[in-house]
C-alpha cells in the first residue's frame, strides 16, 4: 500500500509547485496526475510579478524569465486610436513587467524541479476516485491507474491530502467542499498566430464596439489573440478568429501560422472553505475566476506558498489532528479566500470592461480611460492589473535553498501544429 505524508491530487502548475515546496523542506510527498504526459495546450500564459516572486522560493525564477517574454507596456486602443498606455516600473521596481510563457513550458520547469528534489514523486496515469478521512488513522485514498488498461485500483494512505486539480475536474468534489457557481454571459475565442506586430514587448487591449480584442506576445515570435464573441459560444475556428480580429482592429493574421485555437465561456466559483478535516483544496479547484486578466495561476501559487510552511510545521508536530481546528490553518483559509474574492472582483471588472456597449456609453468609458492613462493614476491601474495587491503576503525566501539549474524546454516554432 503506497504511503506518504502529503498526497497532492493534480499535477498542474499549482500541484507541482506545492509538491516541490514540500519536497524542498523534507516532506515525503506524492503528486498524482491523471494525464499520461505533459499538456500540449498553452492555456495560461501570464505570470504576474507576485508569481515571479513565488518562483524564487524554488530558485527557478531566472530560468522561467529567460524563457518568457517580458511585457513592459500595456496599451488601450479603440477604433484605431491610442487611448493611452501604462508601464509597471512604479508598481514593481524589482519586476517591472508581466511575463508571458505558455503553461506547458512553465509546468515543465516545475516538473523538473520536483524531480530534482524528490525523484519519482510525480506519478502519472493515476486518477483519484475517493478520499476517506475518518477516524484517527491515515487518510485513505482510492486511486485508479489509467494505464495500462485493466490495472487494479490502488489504495494510498497519507497524513494530509491536498486537492489542486483544475477548475473543471471532479477532483474538488473529493474534499466535500462546495461553492456557489456564477456563470457569466460572455464567450470568447482565443488563438496563437505568428506575431506580425513591431513591438514584442507590448500587450494591447482594443475596446471595440463589437467587443474587446486582446493581444499578448509569446516566445518564439508568436502572439495570442483573444476576442469577445458575444453571448453565444462561437466554434473554435482559426479563420473565424482571424476574421473577427481584422473586422475590429484591422490587423491581418496569418491563419496558416495558427498553432492553437480555443473557444471558452466564463464563470466564477469560490469555495465556501479551503480546509476540511485533513483535506485542503487549492488553486482553480478552490477559486475559479474569469481568466480575463490571467490571475489564476498566480493565485494558486500564492495559496501553495502560504500553505507549505504551515503543513510542514503541522506534520512535524506529529499530532495527526484535523486541520480545520488548527488556528494557523483557519487564518490561512481566511486570508486566501479574501484574496480569491479580490481577484474575482478584478477579473469580473476586466470582463465587464470588454463587453459590447452602446455608442454613448463607449464614448464615456473611453474618455474616462484616456483621462486616467494621462495622469499618475495610471500607475495605480498598472498595479491593479499586475496584482500589486497580492504581492505583500509572500513568504520570505527560505535560507539555504539550493540554486536550480533547470533548463526550459524549447518553444515550438510558430505555425507548428
C-alpha positions as CSV (number, residue, x, y, z in Angstrom):
1,X,0.0,0.0,0.0
2,X,1.7,3.3,-1.1
3,X,2.1,5.7,1.7
4,X,3.3,9.4,2.0
5,X,3.0,12.3,4.3
6,X,1.2,14.6,1.9
7,X,-0.7,13.4,-1.2
8,X,-1.3,16.1,-3.8
9,X,-4.1,15.4,-6.3
10,X,-3.4,17.2,-9.6
11,X,-0.1,17.6,-11.4
12,X,-0.8,21.0,-13.0
13,X,1.1,24.2,-12.0
14,X,-0.4,24.5,-8.5
15,X,0.1,20.8,-7.6
16,X,3.7,20.8,-9.0
17,X,4.6,24.0,-7.2
18,X,3.2,22.8,-3.9
19,X,4.9,19.4,-4.3
20,X,8.3,21.0,-4.9
21,X,8.0,23.3,-2.0
22,X,7.1,20.4,0.4
23,X,9.9,18.2,-1.1
24,X,12.4,21.0,-0.6
25,X,11.5,21.0,3.1
26,X,11.9,17.3,3.5
27,X,8.3,16.2,3.3
28,X,7.5,12.8,1.9
29,X,5.2,14.0,-0.9
30,X,3.4,12.3,-3.8
31,X,1.7,14.2,-6.7
32,X,-0.9,12.1,-8.6
33,X,-1.8,13.2,-12.1
34,X,-4.5,11.6,-14.3
35,X,-2.8,12.7,-17.6
36,X,-0.2,10.3,-19.0
37,X,2.0,13.1,-20.2
38,X,2.5,16.9,-20.1
39,X,-0.1,19.1,-21.5
40,X,0.5,20.4,-25.1
41,X,-2.1,23.2,-24.8
42,X,-0.8,26.7,-24.0
43,X,-3.7,27.6,-21.7
44,X,-2.5,30.1,-19.1
45,X,0.3,32.4,-20.3
46,X,0.6,35.3,-17.8
47,X,3.0,35.3,-14.9
48,X,2.4,38.5,-12.8
49,X,5.2,39.9,-10.6
50,X,3.9,38.0,-7.5
51,X,4.2,34.8,-9.4
52,X,7.8,35.6,-10.2
53,X,8.5,36.3,-6.5
54,X,6.9,32.9,-5.7
55,X,9.2,31.1,-8.1
56,X,12.2,32.5,-6.2
57,X,11.2,30.0,-3.4
58,X,12.2,27.2,-5.8
59,X,15.1,29.0,-7.4
60,X,13.6,28.7,-10.9
61,X,12.7,32.4,-11.5
62,X,15.7,33.1,-13.6
63,X,15.1,30.1,-15.8
64,X,11.5,31.0,-16.3
65,X,12.2,34.7,-17.0
66,X,14.9,33.8,-19.5
67,X,12.4,31.6,-21.4
68,X,9.5,34.0,-21.4
69,X,8.6,37.4,-23.0
70,X,8.7,40.5,-20.8
71,X,5.7,42.7,-21.3
72,X,6.7,46.1,-20.2
73,X,3.9,48.1,-21.7
74,X,0.1,47.8,-22.0
75,X,-1.8,49.8,-24.5
76,X,-5.5,50.6,-24.6
77,X,-6.9,51.3,-28.1
78,X,-10.2,51.9,-29.7
79,X,-11.2,52.2,-33.4
80,X,-7.6,52.6,-34.5
81,X,-6.7,55.3,-31.9
82,X,-4.4,55.0,-28.9
83,X,-6.3,55.9,-25.7
84,X,-3.1,55.6,-23.6
85,X,-0.6,53.2,-22.2
86,X,0.9,52.1,-18.9
87,X,4.1,50.6,-17.6
88,X,4.9,48.6,-14.5
89,X,8.1,50.1,-13.1
90,X,6.3,52.2,-10.4
91,X,4.2,49.3,-9.2
92,X,7.0,46.7,-9.4
93,X,10.5,48.3,-9.3
94,X,12.2,44.9,-9.0
95,X,9.9,43.1,-11.6
96,X,8.8,45.9,-13.9
97,X,7.0,43.6,-16.3
98,X,4.4,40.8,-16.7
99,X,6.0,37.7,-18.1
100,X,4.3,35.6,-20.8
101,X,5.2,31.9,-21.1
102,X,2.9,29.1,-22.3
103,X,1.6,27.0,-19.4
104,X,3.1,23.7,-20.6
105,X,6.6,25.2,-20.5
106,X,6.1,26.6,-17.0
107,X,4.8,23.1,-15.9
108,X,7.9,21.5,-17.4
109,X,10.2,23.7,-15.3
110,X,8.2,22.8,-12.1
111,X,8.1,19.1,-13.0
112,X,11.9,19.1,-13.4
113,X,12.4,20.9,-10.1
114,X,10.1,18.4,-8.3
115,X,12.1,15.5,-9.9
116,X,15.3,17.0,-8.7
117,X,14.1,17.4,-5.2
118,X,12.1,14.2,-4.9
119,X,12.7,11.7,-7.8
120,X,9.5,9.7,-8.5
121,X,7.2,12.0,-6.6
122,X,5.1,12.7,-9.7
123,X,3.0,9.7,-10.6
124,X,1.2,10.0,-13.9
125,X,-1.7,7.8,-15.1
126,X,-3.3,8.0,-11.6
127,X,-6.9,9.1,-11.2
128,X,-8.1,9.6,-7.6
129,X,-11.6,8.2,-7.1
130,X,-12.3,8.5,-3.4
131,X,-10.8,10.1,-0.3
132,X,-11.8,8.7,3.1
133,X,-10.9,10.9,6.0
134,X,-12.4,9.4,9.2
135,X,-11.0,8.2,12.5
136,X,-7.5,8.5,13.9
137,X,-5.7,6.6,11.2
138,X,-4.2,8.0,8.0
139,X,-6.4,9.3,5.2
140,X,-7.1,6.5,2.7
141,X,-7.3,7.4,-1.0
142,X,-8.6,5.1,-3.7
143,X,-6.7,5.5,-6.9
144,X,-7.4,4.0,-10.4
145,X,-4.4,3.6,-12.7
146,X,-5.4,4.8,-16.1
147,X,-2.6,2.8,-17.8
148,X,-2.0,0.1,-18.5
149,X,-5.6,-0.9,-19.3
150,X,-7.2,-3.2,-16.7
151,X,-4.8,-2.3,-13.9
152,X,-6.2,-2.9,-10.4
153,X,-7.1,0.1,-8.2
154,X,-4.6,1.1,-5.6
155,X,-5.2,2.3,-2.0
156,X,-2.8,5.1,-0.9
157,X,-2.5,6.4,2.6
158,X,-1.4,9.9,3.7
159,X,-1.5,12.2,6.7
160,X,-2.8,15.1,4.6
161,X,-4.5,15.2,1.1
162,X,-4.3,18.4,-0.9
163,X,-6.6,18.7,-3.9
164,X,-5.0,21.0,-6.6
165,X,-6.8,19.9,-9.7
166,X,-8.2,22.2,-12.3
167,X,-11.4,24.2,-12.2
168,X,-13.5,21.7,-14.3
169,X,-12.2,18.5,-12.8
170,X,-14.2,16.3,-10.4
171,X,-11.2,16.3,-8.0
172,X,-12.5,19.2,-5.9
173,X,-15.5,17.0,-5.1
174,X,-13.1,14.8,-3.2
175,X,-12.9,17.3,-0.4
176,X,-16.6,17.6,0.2
177,X,-16.3,21.4,-0.1
178,X,-18.8,23.2,-2.2
179,X,-19.1,26.7,-3.6
180,X,-21.7,28.7,-5.5
181,X,-21.3,28.9,-9.2
182,X,-21.9,32.2,-11.1
183,X,-22.0,31.9,-14.9
184,X,-21.1,35.0,-16.9
185,X,-22.9,35.5,-20.3
186,X,-19.6,36.3,-22.0
187,X,-17.9,34.0,-24.6
188,X,-14.5,34.2,-26.2
189,X,-12.3,32.8,-29.0
190,X,-8.5,32.7,-28.5
191,X,-5.7,31.5,-30.6
192,X,-1.9,31.8,-31.2
193,X,-0.6,33.2,-34.5
194,X,2.7,34.4,-35.9
195,X,3.4,37.9,-34.5
196,X,3.3,40.5,-37.2
197,X,3.4,43.4,-34.9
198,X,6.6,45.5,-34.5
199,X,6.7,45.6,-30.7
200,X,7.1,42.2,-29.0
201,X,7.1,43.8,-25.5
202,X,3.7,45.3,-25.7
203,X,0.2,43.9,-24.9
204,X,-2.8,45.7,-26.5
205,X,-6.4,45.9,-25.4
206,X,-8.7,47.0,-28.2
207,X,-12.0,48.3,-26.8
208,X,-14.2,48.0,-29.9
209,X,-17.9,48.4,-30.5
210,X,-18.5,44.7,-31.0
211,X,-16.4,43.7,-28.0
212,X,-12.8,43.6,-26.8
213,X,-9.8,42.2,-28.7
214,X,-6.7,41.5,-26.6
215,X,-3.3,40.5,-27.8
216,X,-0.2,39.4,-25.9
217,X,3.3,38.5,-27.2
218,X,4.6,34.9,-26.6
219,X,8.1,33.4,-27.0
220,X,9.1,32.3,-30.5
221,X,7.6,35.2,-32.4
222,X,4.0,34.2,-31.5
223,X,1.1,36.4,-30.4
224,X,-2.0,35.3,-28.6
225,X,-5.3,36.9,-29.6
226,X,-8.5,36.8,-27.5
227,X,-11.8,38.1,-28.9
228,X,-15.1,38.6,-27.1
229,X,-17.7,36.7,-29.2
230,X,-20.9,37.9,-27.5
231,X,-23.3,35.8,-25.6
232,X,-23.5,32.7,-27.8
233,X,-20.4,30.4,-28.0
234,X,-18.6,30.5,-31.3
235,X,-16.9,27.4,-32.8
236,X,-13.2,27.1,-32.3
237,X,-12.1,28.3,-35.7
238,X,-8.8,30.0,-36.6
239,X,-10.3,31.6,-39.8
240,X,-13.2,33.0,-37.8
241,X,-10.9,34.3,-35.1
242,X,-8.7,36.0,-37.8
243,X,-11.8,37.4,-39.4
244,X,-13.1,39.0,-36.2
245,X,-9.6,40.5,-35.4
246,X,-9.5,42.0,-38.9
247,X,-13.0,43.4,-38.7
248,X,-12.4,45.1,-35.3
249,X,-8.8,46.2,-35.4
250,X,-7.6,46.0,-39.0
251,X,-4.8,43.5,-38.0
252,X,-4.3,40.7,-40.5
253,X,-3.4,37.3,-39.0
254,X,-1.7,34.5,-40.9
255,X,-4.2,31.7,-40.5
256,X,-1.6,29.2,-41.7
257,X,0.6,30.0,-38.7
258,X,-2.1,29.2,-36.2
259,X,-0.8,26.8,-33.6
260,X,-3.8,26.8,-31.1
261,X,-7.4,27.9,-31.1
262,X,-10.0,27.5,-28.4
263,X,-13.5,28.8,-27.5
264,X,-14.4,29.3,-23.9
265,X,-17.1,30.7,-21.6
266,X,-16.6,32.3,-18.2
267,X,-17.8,31.6,-14.8
268,X,-16.9,32.2,-11.1
269,X,-16.9,29.7,-8.3
270,X,-15.3,30.3,-4.9
271,X,-15.3,27.5,-2.3
272,X,-17.0,28.1,1.0
273,X,-13.9,26.9,2.7
274,X,-10.5,25.5,1.8
275,X,-9.7,23.3,4.7
276,X,-11.8,20.4,5.9
277,X,-10.6,17.6,8.2
278,X,-7.2,16.6,6.8
279,X,-8.1,17.7,3.3
280,X,-7.2,21.1,1.7
281,X,-8.3,22.5,-1.7
282,X,-6.1,24.9,-3.6
283,X,-5.8,26.8,-6.9
284,X,-8.5,26.7,-9.5
285,X,-10.2,23.9,-7.6
286,X,-10.8,26.3,-4.8
287,X,-11.4,29.6,-6.7
288,X,-12.4,29.5,-10.3
289,X,-12.5,33.1,-11.7
290,X,-12.7,34.7,-15.1
291,X,-9.5,34.1,-17.0
292,X,-9.6,37.6,-18.4
293,X,-6.7,39.2,-16.6
294,X,-4.8,36.0,-16.2
295,X,-4.7,35.8,-12.4
296,X,-5.5,32.2,-11.8
297,X,-2.0,30.6,-11.9
298,X,-0.5,33.3,-9.7
299,X,-3.4,33.0,-7.2
300,X,-2.8,29.2,-7.0
301,X,0.9,29.6,-6.4
302,X,0.3,32.1,-3.6
303,X,-2.1,29.6,-2.0
304,X,0.6,27.0,-2.1
305,X,3.4,29.3,-0.9
306,X,1.4,30.1,2.2
307,X,0.2,26.6,2.8
308,X,3.5,24.7,2.5
309,X,5.3,26.0,5.7
310,X,2.1,25.6,7.7
311,X,1.8,21.9,6.6
312,X,5.5,21.3,7.4
313,X,5.0,22.7,10.9
314,X,1.9,20.7,11.5
315,X,3.5,17.4,10.2
316,X,6.5,17.9,12.5
317,X,4.1,18.2,15.4
318,X,3.0,14.7,14.7
319,X,-0.4,15.0,16.2
320,X,-2.4,14.0,13.1
321,X,-5.2,16.4,14.1
322,X,-7.9,17.8,11.8
323,X,-6.5,20.9,10.1
324,X,-9.7,22.9,10.3
325,X,-9.1,23.0,14.0
326,X,-5.6,24.5,13.7
327,X,-5.6,28.2,14.2
328,X,-2.9,28.9,11.7
329,X,-4.8,26.9,9.0
330,X,-8.0,28.7,9.9
331,X,-6.2,32.1,9.4
332,X,-4.7,30.8,6.1
333,X,-8.2,29.9,4.8
334,X,-9.5,33.3,5.8
335,X,-6.7,35.2,4.0
336,X,-6.7,33.1,0.9
337,X,-10.5,33.2,0.4
338,X,-10.3,37.0,0.9
339,X,-7.6,37.1,-1.8
340,X,-9.6,35.0,-4.2
341,X,-12.6,37.3,-3.8
342,X,-10.4,40.3,-4.5
343,X,-9.1,38.5,-7.6
344,X,-12.6,37.6,-8.7
345,X,-13.7,41.2,-8.4
346,X,-10.8,42.3,-10.6
347,X,-11.5,39.5,-13.1
348,X,-15.2,40.5,-13.2
349,X,-14.2,44.1,-13.8
350,X,-11.9,43.1,-16.6
351,X,-14.7,41.0,-18.2
352,X,-17.3,43.8,-18.0
353,X,-14.8,46.3,-19.4
354,X,-14.5,44.3,-22.6
355,X,-18.2,43.9,-23.4
356,X,-20.0,45.4,-26.3
357,X,-21.6,48.7,-25.2
358,X,-23.8,51.4,-26.8
359,X,-22.0,54.3,-28.5
360,X,-22.8,56.8,-25.8
361,X,-21.5,54.5,-23.0
362,X,-18.5,53.6,-25.1
363,X,-17.6,57.2,-25.5
364,X,-17.8,57.9,-21.8
365,X,-15.8,54.8,-21.0
366,X,-13.1,55.6,-23.4
367,X,-12.9,59.2,-22.3
368,X,-12.5,58.2,-18.7
369,X,-9.9,55.6,-19.5
370,X,-8.0,58.2,-21.7
371,X,-8.1,60.7,-18.8
372,X,-6.8,58.1,-16.2
373,X,-4.0,57.0,-18.5
374,X,-2.8,60.6,-19.0
375,X,-2.3,61.1,-15.2
376,X,-0.2,59.4,-12.4
377,X,-3.4,57.4,-11.7
378,X,-2.2,55.1,-14.4
379,X,0.4,53.7,-12.0
380,X,-2.4,52.6,-9.7
381,X,-4.1,51.0,-12.7
382,X,-0.9,49.2,-13.6
383,X,-0.6,47.9,-10.1
384,X,-4.2,46.6,-10.1
385,X,-3.8,44.8,-13.5
386,X,-0.5,43.2,-12.3
387,X,-1.8,42.1,-8.9
388,X,0.1,44.6,-6.8
389,X,-2.5,44.0,-4.0
390,X,-1.3,40.3,-3.8
391,X,2.4,40.9,-3.5
392,X,2.7,41.9,0.1
393,X,1.8,38.5,1.6
394,X,4.7,36.5,0.2
395,X,6.6,34.2,2.4
396,X,10.3,35.1,2.8
397,X,12.8,33.1,0.9
398,X,14.0,30.1,2.8
399,X,17.7,30.4,3.7
400,X,19.9,27.7,2.2
401,X,17.6,26.7,-0.7
402,X,19.6,25.0,-3.5
403,X,20.1,27.0,-6.6
404,X,18.3,25.4,-9.6
405,X,19.9,24.6,-12.9
406,X,16.6,23.6,-14.5
407,X,16.6,24.1,-18.3
408,X,13.5,25.3,-20.0
409,X,12.3,23.2,-23.0
410,X,12.5,24.9,-26.3
411,X,9.4,26.5,-27.7
412,X,7.6,25.1,-30.8
413,X,8.1,27.1,-34.0
414,X,5.4,29.5,-34.9
415,X,2.8,27.8,-37.0
416,X,3.7,24.2,-35.9
417,X,0.5,22.2,-35.2
